[in-house]
Amino acid sequence: MTGMTGPIHSRSEAATGEPIAAWLRHTEAAFFRAMNAVLEPAVRAGFGSPGLFPTGMIVLETIGTRSGQPSRVPVMASVLEGCVFVGTLRGARSQWMANLRRRGEARYWVAGRERRGRAIVFAPGAPLPRTDGLPPLARAAADGLLPPALLLGWMFAVISPD
């Protein structure tokens, strides 16, 4: 028998739905790669950036923990007192968030300008990070708004500029 990602080797493999789950993971990754390839150049140039409103699109660059190569993705972000707030409901499936969590270093583009910073990551089930290095309003937002959202499965990073 053949599944969507190759041969199914046993009835138990077919019954678990593993071929379908693998196909969905592959399709999700391919969708985001295609979307990012179209959006990234425009967002890096400043299209849709936070400015008049504090929320918009930025390009975030992280370094892969396994590959060591830079990877850029357009993401929705809010800027508060110079700190960039980004989040994802994809949790552990988000490679850029995993890279931020492991390395903490980020390069990002807001309004067409390149910047660098350090990220603190809020993850479900993990101890809450220290926020005492953030500006007062950004710290209040991080401490007050992000922990309840973690209960719903969201992951967040707050990037402080260097």
Secondary structure as GFF3:
##gff-version 3
##sequence-region A 1 162
A	DSSP	alpha_helix	11	16	.	.	.	ID=ss1
A	DSSP	alpha_helix	18	44	.	.	.	ID=ss2
A	DSSP	beta_strand	55	63	.	.	.	ID=ss3
A	DSSP	beta_strand	70	80	.	.	.	ID=ss4
A	DSSP	beta_strand	83	88	.	.	.	ID=ss5
A	DSSP	three_ten_helix	91	93	.	.	.	ID=ss6
A	DSSP	alpha_helix	95	103	.	.	.	ID=ss7
A	DSSP	beta_strand	105	110	.	.	.	ID=ss8
A	DSSP	beta_strand	113	122	.	.	.	ID=ss9
A	DSSP	alpha_helix	136	150	.	.	.	ID=ss10
A	DSSP	beta_strand	155	161	.	.	.	ID=ss11
###
